[in-house]
Amino acid sequence: MVTSRQELFAKVLLVFSIVILPFLIIDMINFTVDDVFIPLRYAENLVHGNGLVYNAGEYVEGYSDPIWVLALAGIMTLIPTNTDPLFMFWVTKILSIVFGIGSIVLTYVVVRKYFKDNPKVGLYSSIAVFLMATNANYIAWSVSGLEMTLATFLYLIVALILAGPLIGSVPGIDNNMRNLPGKHHAILVVVLFFSALCRPEAPFFAGFIYSFLLLISQNKLRTILFGVLPYTALMVGFIAVRYSMYSDILPNTFYAKTGTSGGTLLEGLKYVFLSLAGLLGPMFILLPVSLVRRPMRSNPYWLFLGLAVFSGIFATYAGGDWMPGLRLMVPMLPLIIIVCLYNLDAILRKVTIDFPRAFGSLAIVVSVVFIGSGLVTTSRAILRGQSVNLTSGFREIDGGVVSLHYIVAGWIKEHAKPGELLAHGDIGVLGYLNPHIRILDLNGLTDKKIALDIKHRRRFDLEYVFSNKPDIIVLFREPNYARKTVIEHRSQYEAIYQDPRLERLYDLQFTEQMAYVYFRKKESDLK
């Protein structure tokens, strides 16, 4: 039985979350990573008739979010051609904020759907909203300008669609058969396909979801005909289009950002555990409770836990992520919150207290603990000394020294000639603000050869870089700057510095803090 104090507490918690959310968004609005500009350059090339390419004529899929790129290209067609290029940068931030807020709202709806008959539904839905709205990592990616909150939104729609067969709460569904109606199958196929266009790991999620549906459904043929086959057909078509454009069935980012060595996997596991602790705070201890609950077939929270596990496997295989804010696990945040709430409810149901007042007080105390978890989560980055990436204030909060890239990009825009080749490892701002030059990406996102070297953990190929005869080389001298999980490429800039060809073939033309810009000498000067 829910006491009036619990109901009041739930309402206060919800109102507090709604009030504080816009302040937290404004507070972190300048969180930016260099990669946000990569899809912008792809979109701009598409709008200008060059195709989905980073460098005109070079067909390499250096993005992981086709639907985001296409959406940005669509918006670009509606704005004047002489608009400040940074206008689209703020458009990306607005889009991620919209989906970030939308995901919080949808989390509230999904929790109320799955706890529909639970007397504590108001309390649990308020706690879920609070934990989303006050999470520093989630808010950071809600203002980042990248697709993470869109992925979160799509996964929540999937959870809403599956509420029928999982808990039998959608009218018109045969609860004994536990099947989706045909139109719900169609919607699920579309949403899962959009998810695959949003995040590279989404097809694995779809495979797990359909396996789960086949497990709980008595009419498996219907699930196969209306779900598995249409989704497979769409994915085969998408892969065929990808292959026809890029001569590969996987995006180039797969090779540039993943590895299979022991060191990389260890970094990935560390990243996953830190993500769960950083996203959930003390709630992390509630996750394993699902592992001892039965039966599996009738437990919808096994699906959410399974999706989180798949996300963790992907993050482990990728070796973690250099970007701040626990990016790879953020889309799973609302689903693992629901799992934790379910496990909390299971524990509270086992608690027997004779006096309703005492029970109400216990529930309030438990809720306060979860408020503390939210606050701990919010401040966790600061407490662990990561204040450069996740602090409050209206100053720039960045990943990948975006402000320094912006200064260098502005200087290059004034001095580089159209068609010149620039070699650098972070190609976001530099490439987007200089659409007239070509880029040799030393981190391999838009270069197949370097990406495969990273994938197979080969040493950085200096000969390949110099053989391309870049007109401009931009180097940063900064400790631990390169991606930590790609060990052979940690010192790529230092290796170029130490190569005698740099001094013999290039002149240092511009320096800014730790950035050094070299221009290739004229042929007459080389003689």
Order of alpha helices (4+ residues) and beta strands (2+ residues): alpha-beta-alpha-alpha-alpha-alpha-alpha-alpha-alpha-alpha-alpha-alpha-alpha-alpha-alpha-alpha-alpha-alpha-beta-alpha-beta-alpha-beta-alpha-alpha-beta-alpha-alpha-beta-beta-alpha
